[in-house]
């Protein structure tokens, strides 16, 4: 085992603070890399505060990391020292179930291993995330990162990017479709970029009028205020797809009314409390309420390659490591455009 520096929460109410953690000794199929940037996801905050329950402390969050390979195991074939790489939300899975064999490791029948707060199948310990100097991950869960794009802006693609890319690809969203995106945050701004890039007609749904300018700059063709009764009236039955990125409690029924016949509302945000769904919100137009969870390793690499080809990246604010607790407060207040990314050289 090797020690490295990181930032951790010791309990649900404690701020994140400096922490020394252990990484496993390099196995034959392992890749070790220095983390250069790590994105800050709302899931990090949920987990650090134990809002979804099941958090094991101390916890080192972070599952949007990019960096440079410093060492590889004897059996590694895909990477060499000096390569730019990334790791997202997963660091392992069973590899044998039907979902894993389909490249859907996020739905592993035997339980995938999260980048943090998971059980390391090799060392037997708890996995620690990207708020740290370096990481060791098995080769199959490491992704190639292009040198064409600014590295800091690539980091959030490993979660915010794939979380929105995957459902749009799964439901074959593209030209001729009318798509709405709820919430212009870390997930929402990527949903707008991808949906527009795929050729859909995109509407941003927001409670904040000041977000219209940014929404249009990001690629939205239309903007509607969900607090405006007249706007809501004009949106009834309008959309083929709605991408719901909101992680705070909200009224799903209001948005289901905006779907056209056979329309689909896809939840990628994860509110911490249950939501009430009226049956009539679905049966009136044979509508569907669906969910999507990140993407598998093949699709995540596909997404990174697509972004490199089409010059798509996240909009970020780079912060030092010791700013993380303030960043969490600002994230709760919606005060970020649109993803915090930690410069790990500041740790």
C-alpha positions in Angstrom: 0.0 0.0 0.0 1.1 3.6 -0.7 0.0 6.7 1.1 -1.1 9.9 -0.7 -2.8 13.2 0.2 -6.4 13.9 -0.1 -9.4 15.7 1.4 -12.1 13.8 3.4 -15.2 14.3 5.5 -15.0 12.4 8.8 -18.7 12.5 9.4 -22.0 13.9 8.0 -21.6 17.3 9.6 -17.9 17.8 9.3 -16.3 19.9 6.7 -13.9 18.3 4.3 -10.3 18.6 5.5 -6.8 17.3 4.7 -6.5 13.5 5.0 -3.8 10.9 4.3 -5.2 7.9 2.5 -3.8 4.6 1.2 -3.8 3.4 -2.4 -3.3 -0.3 -3.2 0.0 -1.5 -4.5 0.1 -1.8 -8.3 -1.4 -5.0 -9.6 -0.5 -6.4 -13.1 -3.6 -4.9 -14.7 -3.5 -1.6 -12.8 -2.9 1.9 -14.0 -1.6 4.6 -11.6 -1.9 8.2 -12.5 -1.5 11.6 -10.9 -4.8 13.5 -10.8 -4.5 16.9 -12.4 -8.1 18.0 -12.2 -11.2 16.7 -10.4 -14.7 17.9 -11.0 -17.1 18.6 -8.1 -20.5 16.8 -8.6 -23.6 17.3 -6.5 -23.4 13.6 -5.7 -20.2 14.4 -3.8 -22.1 16.6 -1.5 -25.0 14.1 -1.1 -22.6 11.4 -0.2 -20.4 13.5 2.1 -23.5 14.6 4.0 -24.9 11.0 4.0 -28.1 12.3 2.4 -28.6 9.1 0.5 -27.6 7.0 3.5 -24.9 4.3 3.4 -21.9 6.6 3.5 -18.8 5.1 5.1 -16.5 7.5 6.8 -14.0 8.9 6.3 -15.1 9.6 2.7 -12.9 11.1 0.0 -15.3 12.2 -2.8 -14.6 12.9 -6.5 -15.5 10.9 -9.6 -14.7 13.2 -12.4 -10.9 13.0 -12.6 -8.3 13.4 -15.3 -4.6 13.1 -15.1 -1.4 11.6 -16.4 -0.2 8.0 -16.1 2.8 7.6 -13.9 3.0 3.8 -13.7 1.4 0.7 -15.3 1.2 -2.9 -14.3 3.1 -5.7 -16.1 -0.1 -6.8 -18.0 -1.4 -3.4 -19.0 -1.9 -3.1 -22.8 -4.0 0.0 -23.4 -1.9 2.7 -21.6 1.7 3.8 -21.1 3.4 6.3 -18.8 2.6 9.8 -19.9 -0.8 9.1 -21.4 -3.7 11.5 -20.5 -6.5 9.5 -18.9 -9.7 9.8 -16.9 -11.8 7.9 -14.4 -15.5 8.4 -13.8 -18.0 7.0 -11.4 -16.9 3.3 -11.6 -13.6 1.6 -10.8 -14.7 -2.1 -11.1 -17.6 -4.5 -11.7 -18.0 -8.3 -12.0 -17.3 -8.3 -15.8 -19.2 -11.6 -16.1 -23.0 -10.8 -15.9 -25.1 -10.0 -18.9 -25.0 -6.3 -18.3 -21.3 -6.1 -17.9 -20.8 -8.1 -21.1 -23.1 -5.6 -22.9 -20.9 -2.7 -21.7 -23.4 -1.6 -19.1 -21.1 -1.9 -16.1 -23.2 0.7 -14.2 -26.0 -1.9 -14.0 -23.7 -4.8 -13.0 -26.0 -7.6 -11.6 -23.4 -8.3 -8.9 -22.8 -4.7 -7.9 -20.4 -2.3 -9.6 -17.7 -0.6 -7.5 -18.0 3.1 -7.0 -15.0 5.3 -7.4 -15.5 6.3 -3.8 -17.5 4.8 -0.9 -17.3 1.4 -2.6 -15.5 -1.8 -1.6 -12.2 -2.4 -3.4 -12.4 -6.0 -4.5 -8.7 -6.2 -4.8 -7.5 -4.7 -1.5 -10.6 -5.3 0.5 -10.7 -1.7 1.7 -13.0 1.2 0.9 -12.5 3.1 -2.4 -11.4 6.8 -2.2 -12.2 9.3 -4.9 -10.5 12.0 -6.8 -10.1 14.7 -4.2 -6.5 13.3 -3.9 -3.1 13.4 -5.5 -3.2 10.1 -7.3 -5.2 6.9 -7.8 -4.7 3.3 -8.9 -7.5 1.8 -11.1 -7.7 -1.4 -13.1 -7.0 -0.9 -16.8 -10.5 -1.7 -18.0 -12.0 1.2 -16.0 -9.5 3.8 -17.2 -10.5 6.0 -20.2 -8.4 7.7 -22.9 -8.5 11.5 -22.9 -7.8 13.5 -26.0 -5.1 16.2 -26.0 -7.3 18.4 -28.2 -9.4 19.7 -25.4 -8.6 21.8 -22.2 -8.1 19.2 -19.5 -9.9 21.0 -16.7 -13.0 21.3 -18.9 -12.9 17.6 -19.7 -13.0 16.4 -16.1 -16.8 16.9 -15.6 -17.5 14.9 -18.8 -16.7 11.8 -16.7 -20.0 12.2 -14.8 -22.1 15.3 -16.0 -21.2 14.5 -19.6 -22.0 10.8 -19.7 -25.0 11.2 -17.4 -26.7 13.3 -20.1 -25.1 11.8 -23.2 -26.2 8.3 -22.4 -30.0 8.8 -22.2 -30.0 11.0 -25.3 -28.2 8.2 -27.2 -30.3 5.4 -25.7 -33.6 7.0 -26.8 -32.0 8.1 -30.1 -32.7 11.7 -29.7 -31.9 13.8 -32.7 -33.2 15.8 -35.6 -36.9 16.3 -35.6 -37.3 15.8 -31.9 -38.4 18.6 -29.5 -36.4 18.3 -26.3 -36.7 20.2 -23.0 -34.1 20.4 -20.3 -35.1 21.1 -16.7 -32.4 22.9 -14.8 -29.3 24.8 -16.1 -26.7 23.4 -13.8 -23.8 21.0 -14.1 -25.9 18.3 -15.8 -28.4 20.7 -17.5 -25.8 22.7 -19.4 -24.3 19.4 -20.8 -27.8 18.2 -21.7 -28.4 21.4 -23.7 -25.0 21.1 -25.5 -25.5 17.4 -26.4 -29.1 17.7 -27.5 -28.4 20.7 -29.7 -25.3 18.9 -31.2 -27.5 15.9 -32.0 -29.8 18.1 -34.0 -32.8 18.3 -31.6 -34.9 21.5 -31.1 -34.0 22.4 -27.5 -35.9 24.3 -24.9 -34.5 25.3 -21.5 -37.0 25.2 -18.7 -35.9 27.2 -15.7 -37.2 29.2 -12.7 -34.6 31.8 -13.2 -35.1 34.4 -16.0 -31.4 35.5 -15.8 -30.4 32.1 -17.2 -31.9 32.7 -20.6 -28.9 34.3 -22.1 -26.6 31.5 -21.0 -29.0 28.8 -22.1 -29.1 30.3 -25.6 -25.3 30.6 -25.7 -25.0 27.0 -24.8 -27.2 26.0 -27.7 -30.9 26.2 -26.5 -33.2 27.4 -29.2 -36.0 28.4 -26.8 -36.4 29.4 -23.1 -39.4 29.2 -20.8 -40.0 30.3 -17.3 -41.7 27.5 -15.3 -43.0 30.1 -12.8 -44.9 31.9 -15.5 -48.5 30.5 -15.9 -48.7 31.8 -19.5 -45.5 30.0 -20.4 -46.7 26.8 -18.8 -50.0 26.9 -20.7 -48.1 27.2 -24.0 -45.9 24.2 -23.2 -48.7 21.6 -22.6 -48.1 18.6 -24.9 -45.1 20.2 -26.6 -42.1 17.9 -26.1 -41.1 14.5 -27.2 -38.4 14.2 -24.5 -37.7 16.0 -21.3 -34.4 15.6 -19.5 -34.9 16.3 -15.8 -31.5 17.2 -14.2 -32.9 18.7 -11.0 -31.6 17.1 -7.7 -33.9 19.1 -5.4 -37.5 18.1 -4.7 -39.9 19.3 -7.4 -43.3 18.6 -9.0 -42.9 15.9 -11.7 -46.6 16.2 -12.7 -46.1 19.7 -13.8 -43.5 18.6 -16.3 -45.2 15.4 -17.4 -48.0 17.6 -18.7 -45.6 19.1 -21.2 -45.0 15.8 -22.9 -46.6 15.0 -26.2 -48.3 11.6 -26.8 -45.8 8.8 -26.2 -43.4 11.4 -24.8 -40.7 10.4 -22.3 -39.4 12.3 -19.3 -36.0 11.0 -18.3 -34.7 11.7 -14.7 -31.0 12.0 -14.3 -31.1 14.2 -11.2 -31.7 12.4 -7.9 -33.7 14.3 -5.3 -33.2 12.9 -1.8 -36.9 12.5 -1.0 -39.7 10.6 -2.8 -41.9 12.4 -5.3 -45.6 12.0 -5.8 -46.7 11.0 -9.3 -50.3 11.2 -10.4 -51.4 8.2 -12.6 -53.3 10.6 -14.8 -50.1 12.4 -15.6 -49.0 9.3 -17.4 -52.1 7.5 -18.7 -53.5 10.6 -20.4 -51.0 10.5 -23.3 -49.3 7.1 -22.9 -46.4 8.9 -21.4 -43.4 7.4 -19.8 -41.3 8.4 -16.8 -37.8 6.9 -17.0 -34.4 7.1 -15.4 -30.9 6.8 -16.5 -27.6 6.3 -14.6 -24.3 7.5 -16.1 -23.1 5.0 -18.8 -21.0 2.0 -19.3 -17.3 2.1 -20.1 -17.6 1.7 -23.9 -20.2 4.5 -24.1 -18.2 6.8 -21.9 -15.2 6.4 -24.2 -17.5 7.0 -27.1 -18.7 10.2 -25.5 -15.2 11.4 -24.8 -14.3 10.8 -28.4 -17.4 12.6 -29.6 -16.6 15.6 -27.5 -13.0 15.7 -28.9 -14.3 15.5 -32.5 -17.0 18.2 -31.9 -15.2 20.4 -29.5 -17.7 19.9 -26.6 -16.6 20.5 -23.1 -18.0 21.6 -19.7 -18.1 25.2 -18.6 -16.1 25.3 -15.4 -14.8 27.4 -12.6 -11.4 26.2 -11.4 -10.9 26.2 -7.6 -8.1 25.4 -5.2 -8.6 22.3 -3.0 -9.0 24.3 0.2 -12.0 26.1 -1.3 -14.1 22.9 -1.5 -16.4 23.6 1.5 -17.2 27.1 0.2 -17.8 25.5 -3.2 -20.3 23.1 -1.6 -22.2 26.1 -0.1 -22.2 27.9 -3.5 -23.3 24.7 -5.2 -26.3 24.4 -2.9 -27.1 28.1 -3.7 -26.9 27.4 -7.4 -24.0 29.8 -7.6 -21.7 28.1 -10.2 -21.4 28.2 -14.0 -21.5 25.3 -14.4 -19.1 23.0 -12.7 -16.5 23.5 -10.1 -13.2 21.7 -11.0 -10.4 21.4 -8.4 -6.9 22.1 -9.5 -5.2 19.2 -7.7 -1.8 20.9 -7.8 -3.1 23.1 -5.0 -3.4 20.1 -2.6 
